[in-house]
Amino acid sequence: MLNSKQTNPKVKYWGVWLPVPTLLAILNSLFWTWLILKTVGYRENPVENAAQSIIDNF
């Protein structure tokens, strides 16, 4: 006969830790997106900004 107090206590906490990898993945992707955009410098559209200097060179 199984007693209800003898169940595995680790099983009932899986729902608490389930969103943790999802949050880590979101934060990780936001960080890398921010880093790439800051490093490359795509704050403004590069084609529109470069058009005037290209026209001036010719």
C-alpha positions as CSV (number, residue, x, y, z in Angstrom):
1,M,0.0,0.0,0.0
2,L,1.5,3.4,-1.0
3,N,1.2,6.3,1.3
4,S,0.6,9.7,-0.2
5,K,3.4,11.2,1.9
6,Q,6.0,8.8,0.3
7,T,5.7,10.4,-3.2
8,N,8.7,11.9,-4.8
9,P,8.9,15.6,-3.6
10,K,11.0,16.6,-6.7
11,V,8.2,15.9,-9.1
12,K,5.8,18.5,-7.8
13,Y,8.2,21.4,-8.5
14,W,8.7,20.9,-12.2
15,G,6.1,23.6,-13.0
16,V,8.0,26.2,-11.1
17,W,11.2,25.7,-13.1
18,L,9.6,25.2,-16.4
19,P,9.7,28.9,-17.5
20,V,13.3,29.4,-16.4
21,P,14.9,28.1,-19.7
22,T,12.4,30.1,-21.7
23,L,13.3,33.3,-19.8
24,L,17.0,32.6,-20.2
25,A,16.5,32.1,-24.0
26,I,14.6,35.3,-24.3
27,L,17.2,37.3,-22.4
28,N,20.0,35.6,-24.3
29,S,18.5,36.5,-27.7
30,L,17.8,40.1,-26.6
31,F,21.4,40.5,-25.4
32,W,22.9,39.2,-28.7
33,T,20.5,41.3,-30.8
34,W,21.4,44.4,-28.8
35,L,25.1,43.6,-29.0
36,I,25.1,43.0,-32.8
37,L,23.0,46.1,-33.4
38,K,25.3,48.3,-31.3
39,T,28.5,46.8,-32.8
40,V,27.4,47.1,-36.4
41,G,25.7,50.4,-35.9
42,Y,22.4,49.9,-37.6
43,R,20.6,52.6,-35.7
44,E,19.4,54.3,-38.9
45,N,18.9,52.9,-42.3
46,P,22.4,52.7,-43.8
47,V,21.3,52.9,-47.4
48,E,19.5,56.2,-47.0
49,N,22.4,57.7,-45.1
50,A,25.0,56.5,-47.6
51,A,23.1,57.7,-50.7
52,Q,24.0,61.4,-50.2
53,S,27.7,60.6,-49.8
54,I,27.7,58.4,-52.9
55,I,26.0,61.1,-54.9
56,D,28.6,63.6,-53.7
57,N,31.5,61.4,-54.7
58,F,30.3,61.2,-58.3
